[in-house]
Amino acid sequence: MIYVTHSYLPPLEEYVSYLTGIWERNQLTNNGPLLLELESRLSAYLGGPRVQFTSNGTIALQLAIQALNLTGEIITTPFSYVATTSVILWEKCTPVYVDIEEDTFCIDADKIEAAITPRTSAILATHVYGYPCDVVKIEAIAQRHQLKVIYDGAHAFGTKVAGRSLLTYGDLTACSFHATKLFHTGEGGALIAHTDEMAKKIWLLKSFGHFGDDHMMLGINGKNSEFHAALGLCMLPRVTDFIATRAQLYQLYHNELAGLALRYPVMPAGIEYNYAYFPVVFENEAQLLDIKQLLAENEIDARRYFFPSLNNLPYAPGESCPVAEDIATRVLCLPFYPQLPPMQVRRIAGLVRAGLTRKLPVAPCTI
Ligand SMILES: *Cc1c(COP(=O)(O)O)cnc(C)c1O
């Protein structure tokens, strides 16, 4: 079976060498040396922001909402993983959906201002598939209306805009290091901030709100362990190679699928892309289901990601978003990870081509 992704695991001896240290120190969590080392190496990799390692990307988003004291309405994207909306609801705020751009599938910055009301406190947008939101426009809107900006950067690790890590835009960016992501720690995530003061607040929020016997604010447990940090330390030096291999496979897919009636998100100019996913957009949902089925029959697992459009969630219905609803019914992510053999890329693309160009059996005329 070929899955849509496949988690990289470092050589076991390398991980075990970190375990040896954990066994010697007998410190398993609560800001151990491996966690502090990972945070500082992540900060260096990202160009110097304050990085707080968390137990997952979803709690990082929740910590962001808490850290910025958000209330009322949060303008958000309907085209994301469900967690982007669920954190807003979980924190007792109201998601207000703004439709996405035809090109990048990220929130359409030109439609944000029309959705702002006196109750709006922030914009929470996702860098979909690692493509950047229009960070410059969004910053200008936020300044004009005194709104906070949080990015869901779960897909964005490794992408750069104007030479700067995409994870360093906005007031705060949450990242996921889940096993399925480009850089992972098994489970894990991070909240990326710009000042020591904010990093301290996030540290307190993720550590039950107290330091020793000093209880300073309401907090929760969003910490992560030495074991997860160790995995991250093994992975981080390999990210550049992962991205280079992904870029080659991406090009190969494109070449093999050339000439078919497929659409792709458009890569904005001037970015360094991380090649996080390989989404293709079919002409209609029936075609998508047909190809997904054909791939499944050949033991290939392609995923509808993202589906449904979040404004159609039964527990958070929202404004109609025609572009997101349309894309969500037609987009399929093909298997895509550095260890995927080029031969399999050719085979998968060949199946898509065969499926799209095969002559459907003509129903016999019964009249
Ligand atoms: C994976 C993902 C999340 C959730 O991250 P976890 O680490 O699994 O909690 C949130 N948003 C997006 C866009 C994601 O892809």
The ligand as an SDF file (V2000), in Angstrom:
LIG
                    3D

 15 15  0  0  0  0  0  0  0  0999 V2000
   -1.8780   19.1180   10.9270 C   0  0  0  0  0  0  0  0  0  0  0  0
   -2.5890   20.4040   10.9460 C   0  0  0  0  0  0  0  0  0  0  0  0
   -3.0520   20.9710   12.1500 C   0  0  0  0  0  0  0  0  0  0  0  0
   -3.0400   20.2370   13.4590 C   0  0  0  0  0  0  0  0  0  0  0  0
   -1.7860   19.9560   13.9540 O   0  0  0  0  0  0  0  0  0  0  0  0
   -1.6110   18.8440   15.0930 P   0  0  0  0  0  0  0  0  0  0  0  0
   -0.1490   18.9070   15.4070 O   0  0  0  0  0  0  0  0  0  0  0  0
   -2.0150   17.5260   14.5000 O   0  0  0  0  0  0  0  0  0  0  0  0
   -2.4570   19.2170   16.2510 O   0  0  0  0  0  0  0  0  0  0  0  0
   -3.6340   22.2370   12.0950 C   0  0  0  0  0  0  0  0  0  0  0  0
   -3.7730   22.9000   10.9300 N   0  0  0  0  0  0  0  0  0  0  0  0
   -3.3550   22.3830    9.7640 C   0  0  0  0  0  0  0  0  0  0  0  0
   -3.5160   23.1940    8.5130 C   0  0  0  0  0  0  0  0  0  0  0  0
   -2.7730   21.1090    9.7260 C   0  0  0  0  0  0  0  0  0  0  0  0
   -2.3970   20.6000    8.5440 O   0  0  0  0  0  0  0  0  0  0  0  0
  1  2  1  0
  2  3  1  0
  2 14  2  0
  3  4  1  0
  3 10  2  0
  4  5  1  0
  5  6  1  0
  6  7  2  0
  6  8  1  0
  6  9  1  0
 10 11  1  0
 11 12  2  0
 12 13  1  0
 12 14  1  0
 14 15  1  0
M  END
$$$$
